[in-house]
Amino acid sequence: MYAYNMKIPPKKIVITEAENALWYPLRTVPRHEMKLYCLLEEKRIPAYLPVMPSIKVHHVHYKSNSYRYENEVLRPMLPSYVFARLDSIQRQSIWRNNSVRAILDVPKIHQESFIEELRGLQVMEELSLHTKVEYKREIAVNDRFVIEEPPQFEGAYGYLVERRKRFLWVIKLEIVGGYVTAEIDPRQYKFTKI
């Protein structure tokens, strides 16, 4: 999986609705997430690339010696996906880019729930700094909840799943298909079941 320099993470963005533009998942050619994200930034199009910290192992062979070293990098949380708020003209322009394989359609009536999913991804991105976060295609979900405390996660939705005496916070991604999970200690959160 492609990794990004830890010193230059994608900018944080406030995900909001707009009258003449909709949020879309852009499916990229493998390992073109950052290239497309930079292009969108250059064109001043609101874009979101969820990333998480990871360790990259480098193997070096020089003459008869070999050694390895590790460094911390950022990797895309959802391989081959970048999210962008596009109007109809921008959508046509982006579609012609070689890094884009597909633009998944998110009708206006589904924008509110899709934006909620993107905000959930931002919460998972913040959690990834402290705990392991994974992207999965399928998972059985239990009770849906909203977090009241701690304040930085207030209002975030998700599902609580218990697996082998571990608790997972699960964000369901309807449009893209799949789930993002993070292991949590439920005693550190105040939930309201919905």
KOLPA-608397 format. One record per residue (C-alpha): residue number from 1; residue in three letters; x, z, y. Coordinates in steps of 0.02 Angstrom, whole numbers. Layout:
// residues N
+------+------+--------+--------+--------+
: fimi : sedo :     px :     pz :     py :
+------+------+--------+--------+--------+
:  NUM :  ALA :      X :      Z :      Y :
...
+------+------+--------+--------+--------+
//
This chain:
// residues 194
+------+------+--------+--------+--------+
: fimi : sedo :     px :     pz :     py :
+------+------+--------+--------+--------+
:    1 :  MET :      0 :      0 :      0 :
:    2 :  TYR :     63 :    -43 :    173 :
:    3 :  ALA :    130 :    101 :    278 :
:    4 :  TYR :    146 :    123 :    465 :
:    5 :  ASN :    279 :    211 :    566 :
:    6 :  MET :    224 :    392 :    591 :
:    7 :  LYS :    281 :    386 :    773 :
:    8 :  ILE :    155 :    251 :    821 :
:    9 :  PRO :    -14 :    299 :    748 :
:   10 :  PRO :   -169 :    200 :    799 :
:   11 :  LYS :   -253 :    271 :    954 :
:   12 :  LYS :   -400 :    389 :    934 :
:   13 :  ILE :   -562 :    310 :    992 :
:   14 :  VAL :   -731 :    383 :   1038 :
:   15 :  ILE :   -854 :    286 :    932 :
:   16 :  THR :  -1005 :    246 :   1038 :
:   17 :  GLU :  -1148 :    122 :   1038 :
:   18 :  ALA :  -1158 :    -22 :   1161 :
:   19 :  GLU :  -1306 :   -129 :   1214 :
:   20 :  ASN :  -1230 :   -300 :   1183 :
:   21 :  ALA :  -1108 :   -259 :   1043 :
:   22 :  LEU :  -1120 :   -190 :    865 :
:   23 :  TRP :   -995 :   -102 :    753 :
:   24 :  TYR :   -938 :   -204 :    602 :
:   25 :  PRO :   -822 :   -173 :    455 :
:   26 :  LEU :   -692 :   -311 :    454 :
:   27 :  ARG :   -621 :   -343 :    281 :
:   28 :  THR :   -440 :   -397 :    298 :
:   29 :  VAL :   -315 :   -491 :    194 :
:   30 :  PRO :   -217 :   -359 :     95 :
:   31 :  ARG :    -92 :   -264 :    206 :
:   32 :  HIS :   -153 :   -346 :    366 :
:   33 :  GLU :   -247 :   -193 :    432 :
:   34 :  MET :   -120 :   -149 :    568 :
:   35 :  LYS :    -94 :   -331 :    617 :
:   36 :  LEU :   -282 :   -353 :    646 :
:   37 :  TYR :   -296 :   -184 :    732 :
:   38 :  CYS :   -157 :   -231 :    854 :
:   39 :  LEU :   -241 :   -398 :    890 :
:   40 :  LEU :   -406 :   -311 :    929 :
:   41 :  GLU :   -316 :   -187 :   1043 :
:   42 :  GLU :   -229 :   -331 :   1131 :
:   43 :  LYS :   -398 :   -412 :   1163 :
:   44 :  ARG :   -466 :   -244 :   1225 :
:   45 :  ILE :   -597 :   -239 :   1088 :
:   46 :  PRO :   -643 :    -61 :   1032 :
:   47 :  ALA :   -569 :    -43 :    858 :
:   48 :  TYR :   -545 :     96 :    733 :
:   49 :  LEU :   -418 :    100 :    591 :
:   50 :  PRO :   -433 :    262 :    491 :
:   51 :  VAL :   -262 :    319 :    428 :
:   52 :  MET :   -193 :    466 :    331 :
:   53 :  PRO :    -18 :    536 :    306 :
:   54 :  SER :     76 :    488 :    149 :
:   55 :  ILE :    253 :    495 :     81 :
:   56 :  LYS :    349 :    333 :     61 :
:   57 :  VAL :    494 :    335 :    -62 :
:   58 :  HIS :    640 :    219 :    -25 :
:   59 :  HIS :    760 :    171 :   -165 :
:   60 :  VAL :    930 :    111 :   -106 :
:   61 :  HIS :   1058 :     26 :   -218 :
:   62 :  TYR :   1229 :     -6 :   -144 :
:   63 :  LYS :   1370 :    -67 :   -254 :
:   64 :  SER :   1375 :     56 :   -399 :
:   65 :  ASN :   1283 :    196 :   -306 :
:   66 :  SER :   1098 :    222 :   -295 :
:   67 :  TYR :    997 :    352 :   -205 :
:   68 :  ARG :    823 :    381 :   -138 :
:   69 :  TYR :    748 :    460 :     14 :
:   70 :  GLU :    573 :    497 :     74 :
:   71 :  ASN :    489 :    489 :    242 :
:   72 :  GLU :    315 :    528 :    304 :
:   73 :  VAL :    211 :    375 :    351 :
:   74 :  LEU :     31 :    332 :    390 :
:   75 :  ARG :    -70 :    228 :    269 :
:   76 :  PRO :   -244 :    152 :    290 :
:   77 :  MET :   -376 :    271 :    224 :
:   78 :  LEU :   -483 :    123 :    168 :
:   79 :  PRO :   -369 :    -19 :    111 :
:   80 :  SER :   -415 :   -188 :    186 :
:   81 :  TYR :   -538 :   -121 :    317 :
:   82 :  VAL :   -535 :   -110 :    506 :
:   83 :  PHE :   -690 :    -69 :    609 :
:   84 :  ALA :   -729 :   -152 :    775 :
:   85 :  ARG :   -868 :   -156 :    905 :
:   86 :  LEU :   -900 :   -341 :    936 :
:   87 :  ASP :  -1021 :   -444 :   1039 :
:   88 :  SER :  -1075 :   -615 :    972 :
:   89 :  ILE :   -933 :   -711 :   1059 :
:   90 :  GLN :   -799 :   -588 :   1000 :
:   91 :  ARG :   -869 :   -596 :    824 :
:   92 :  GLN :   -850 :   -785 :    820 :
:   93 :  SER :   -674 :   -773 :    890 :
:   94 :  ILE :   -617 :   -638 :    766 :
:   95 :  TRP :   -695 :   -731 :    619 :
:   96 :  ARG :   -571 :   -873 :    646 :
:   97 :  ASN :   -421 :   -756 :    630 :
:   98 :  ASN :   -315 :   -777 :    472 :
:   99 :  SER :   -309 :   -589 :    441 :
:  100 :  VAL :   -499 :   -577 :    422 :
:  101 :  ARG :   -575 :   -611 :    251 :
:  102 :  ALA :   -753 :   -558 :    293 :
:  103 :  ILE :   -859 :   -473 :    425 :
:  104 :  LEU :   -988 :   -362 :    341 :
:  105 :  ASP :  -1155 :   -368 :    428 :
:  106 :  VAL :  -1226 :   -206 :    497 :
:  107 :  PRO :  -1397 :   -241 :    575 :
:  108 :  LYS :  -1445 :   -153 :    736 :
:  109 :  ILE :  -1568 :    -40 :    643 :
:  110 :  HIS :  -1424 :     28 :    536 :
:  111 :  GLN :  -1300 :     51 :    679 :
:  112 :  GLU :  -1341 :    234 :    707 :
:  113 :  SER :  -1307 :    284 :    525 :
:  114 :  PHE :  -1151 :    173 :    518 :
:  115 :  ILE :  -1082 :    255 :    676 :
:  116 :  GLU :  -1116 :    424 :    594 :
:  117 :  GLU :  -1011 :    366 :    444 :
:  118 :  LEU :   -869 :    311 :    559 :
:  119 :  ARG :   -872 :    480 :    647 :
:  120 :  GLY :   -865 :    561 :    475 :
:  121 :  LEU :   -710 :    457 :    438 :
:  122 :  GLN :   -632 :    525 :    598 :
:  123 :  VAL :   -664 :    702 :    534 :
:  124 :  MET :   -583 :    656 :    368 :
:  125 :  GLU :   -435 :    585 :    463 :
:  126 :  GLU :   -410 :    752 :    550 :
:  127 :  LEU :   -429 :    844 :    385 :
:  128 :  SER :   -297 :    732 :    305 :
:  129 :  LEU :   -165 :    819 :    412 :
:  130 :  HIS :   -197 :    980 :    314 :
:  131 :  THR :   -267 :    931 :    144 :
:  132 :  LYS :   -266 :    786 :     22 :
:  133 :  VAL :   -395 :    652 :     63 :
:  134 :  GLU :   -444 :    513 :    -58 :
:  135 :  TYR :   -550 :    357 :    -55 :
:  136 :  LYS :   -659 :    329 :   -210 :
:  137 :  ARG :   -780 :    194 :   -262 :
:  138 :  GLU :   -902 :    310 :   -351 :
:  139 :  ILE :   -938 :    495 :   -355 :
:  140 :  ALA :  -1091 :    601 :   -396 :
:  141 :  VAL :  -1146 :    693 :   -240 :
:  142 :  ASN :  -1238 :    858 :   -227 :
:  143 :  ASP :  -1313 :    940 :    -73 :
:  144 :  ARG :  -1304 :    858 :     98 :
:  145 :  PHE :  -1251 :    974 :    239 :
:  146 :  VAL :  -1203 :    980 :    421 :
:  147 :  ILE :  -1057 :   1089 :    480 :
:  148 :  GLU :  -1086 :   1219 :    616 :
:  149 :  GLU :   -914 :   1300 :    616 :
:  150 :  PRO :   -764 :   1280 :    644 :
:  151 :  PRO :   -796 :   1198 :    814 :
:  152 :  GLN :   -685 :   1044 :    787 :
:  153 :  PHE :   -799 :    989 :    642 :
:  154 :  GLU :   -965 :   1043 :    719 :
:  155 :  GLY :  -1104 :    918 :    686 :
:  156 :  ALA :  -1009 :    825 :    547 :
:  157 :  TYR :  -1115 :    777 :    397 :
:  158 :  GLY :  -1064 :    765 :    217 :
:  159 :  TYR :  -1097 :    817 :     39 :
:  160 :  LEU :  -1025 :    966 :    -53 :
:  161 :  VAL :   -966 :    931 :   -231 :
:  162 :  GLU :   -892 :   1056 :   -354 :
:  163 :  ARG :   -765 :    987 :   -477 :
:  164 :  ARG :   -669 :   1100 :   -596 :
:  165 :  LYS :   -678 :   1253 :   -483 :
:  166 :  ARG :   -628 :   1146 :   -332 :
:  167 :  PHE :   -743 :   1102 :   -189 :
:  168 :  LEU :   -741 :    929 :   -112 :
:  169 :  TRP :   -814 :    875 :     55 :
:  170 :  VAL :   -879 :    699 :     29 :
:  171 :  ILE :   -921 :    569 :    161 :
:  172 :  LYS :  -1027 :    427 :     91 :
:  173 :  LEU :   -989 :    253 :    160 :
:  174 :  GLU :  -1148 :    152 :    131 :
:  175 :  ILE :  -1096 :     -9 :    216 :
:  176 :  VAL :   -920 :    -23 :    145 :
:  177 :  GLY :   -966 :     54 :    -22 :
:  178 :  GLY :   -875 :    207 :    -83 :
:  179 :  TYR :   -833 :    384 :    -32 :
:  180 :  VAL :   -695 :    479 :     57 :
:  181 :  THR :   -661 :    653 :    -11 :
:  182 :  ALA :   -562 :    803 :     49 :
:  183 :  GLU :   -534 :    967 :    -42 :
:  184 :  ILE :   -597 :   1114 :     61 :
:  185 :  ASP :   -623 :   1301 :     47 :
:  186 :  PRO :   -810 :   1325 :     84 :
:  187 :  ARG :   -777 :   1504 :    141 :
:  188 :  GLN :   -691 :   1435 :    297 :
:  189 :  TYR :   -845 :   1334 :    351 :
:  190 :  LYS :  -1021 :   1374 :    405 :
:  191 :  PHE :  -1141 :   1245 :    332 :
:  192 :  THR :  -1324 :   1208 :    354 :
:  193 :  LYS :  -1405 :   1120 :    206 :
:  194 :  ILE :  -1515 :    970 :    254 :
+------+------+--------+--------+--------+
//
